[in-house]
Amino acid sequence: MTLLNAPEALASALDGLVGTVAVDTEFHPEFRRVPRLLLIQLRGEGGEVHLIDPLAFDDLGAIGAALRGRTLLFHAAAQDVRLLRRRCGLEQVRVLDVQVMAGLAGLDYPLSLDALSRELLGRAPVPGAGLSDWSRRPLSQAQMAYAAGDVRDLHALADRLSDRLGELRSLAGPASEERLARALAPDVPSDRLRGFAAARVLDALGREILLRLFGWRERVSRESNKPLHQVLGDGVILDVARRAPSTVEELASNRRFPKGVLKNHGATLLQVVAEARAVPEAQRPPPVPRADPRLRGREALLRAWAEAVAHRDGVSPRLMLPPDVLDALLQGEPPPTSLGWRADRWGQELRAVLAGRIALVGSPDGVAILPEKQLANGET
């Protein structure tokens, strides 16, 4: 097992990849908006593990070209795909995520790779090197063994999970792709008002300041490659939006206001507040709607149905009803429209549950679904 750091060795390894390719990466996410890619692990079907050193290459486009059009196996794919798109031009691939497959196959979701390997293959985890310094060269044998282990078992895990999925096997790809798309979706500052519970207590000016600060923080984060919270924490943003200070003295009047933020960003924060004040009242963001208490019963019913599906079919409730799907159903979108890959198998059933034609009943093992025929006959 060697580290590939020469163009000829990389080209030979890529030419030898066969079938579905298991992929993983090692990176340092600390203190950076975009983590630093420090190792790429690849393994084709029945082949050896290839460890590729990104630090040795100015251009990694050959990797993206070699993987284009293939099915790639990952565990928790989002960050790996994000980095490979950025450094290798990865595109036009099909993704299978063994973590998602496990959630479809009656296992907990999300499970770590070590837990999956132990559960399905009886493998003890490789001694941990995950938090070691991947930027140092040469890498130790322990680091390379750990990195190789991250892709060594992905094909075997996918095979075992595919067998367990049975007739749900065809859902593994769409569910993996949906989970990936959700994780990679860009963060739109205006959408954050709904997810920022404290925004409900702000007036129109406060909401305008909040959105402008979100946008400013996003720009600085991109330009400086710093995580959002290191540019400006949510607590500081809320404090400025709530108080709307117009002078340095007002900004600093909160004794807990971070001195570093005051020194480095005080003038900018005051400028953002001034710009927000200049926006006419009618153009400021409307109030954030509060949760409708009338929807609590519908939400409880939806969650109970997801638990019943988990009990009967094995699909994790967290995969069946992620927040965006639950929200769409609460807002009244019909099941076939809002359920995505779930619609063909469970859309008609969910519509019947919501219409009262199918009942959910408690059982010693959890929530069970009482079919329409039994409900019509008064059976329990």
Number of C-alpha atoms within 10 A of each C-alpha: 11 11 17 19 15 12 14 9 14 20 14 10 21 18 10 14 21 13 14 19 23 26 24 26 22 21 20 16 14 11 13 16 17 20 18 18 21 18 20 22 23 25 29 23 14 13 15 16 22 24 23 24 21 18 15 13 12 8 13 21 16 15 21 19 15 15 21 15 13 16 17 22 25 27 23 21 25 18 19 18 22 18 18 21 14 14 18 19 20 22 15 13 13 17 23 25 24 29 25 29 28 27 25 28 25 18 19 19 18 18 17 14 21 15 15 23 19 13 13 13 13 11 13 11 14 16 10 12 15 13 10 13 14 20 16 9 9 9 15 13 11 14 20 18 16 18 24 22 18 24 26 22 17 25 20 15 22 21 12 16 24 20 13 16 22 10 9 17 15 12 15 24 17 16 23 22 18 16 17 21 12 12 14 14 8 8 10 12 16 16 10 14 20 14 11 13 11 13 22 16 12 18 17 21 21 25 25 25 28 31 24 21 25 20 15 17 22 19 14 15 20 14 10 12 15 20 21 19 14 12 18 20 14 14 12 16 18 20 16 23 27 19 15 22 18 16 14 13 9 13 20 15 11 12 8 8 15 13 12 9 15 15 9 10 14 16 14 13 26 19 14 21 23 15 13 24 18 9 12 9 13 8 9 18 18 12 15 19 10 9 8 8 8 8 12 12 10 14 15 11 16 19 17 20 25 21 24 23 19 24 18 14 14 19 26 23 21 16 20 23 19 12 11 12 18 17 14 15 19 16 10 9 14 16 21 17 14 18 22 14 19 18 15 12 13 15 19 13 19 21 15 14 20 16 10 12 16 20 19 18 14 13 9 6 8 13 19 20 21 19 17 17 11 12 16 11 8 8 10 10
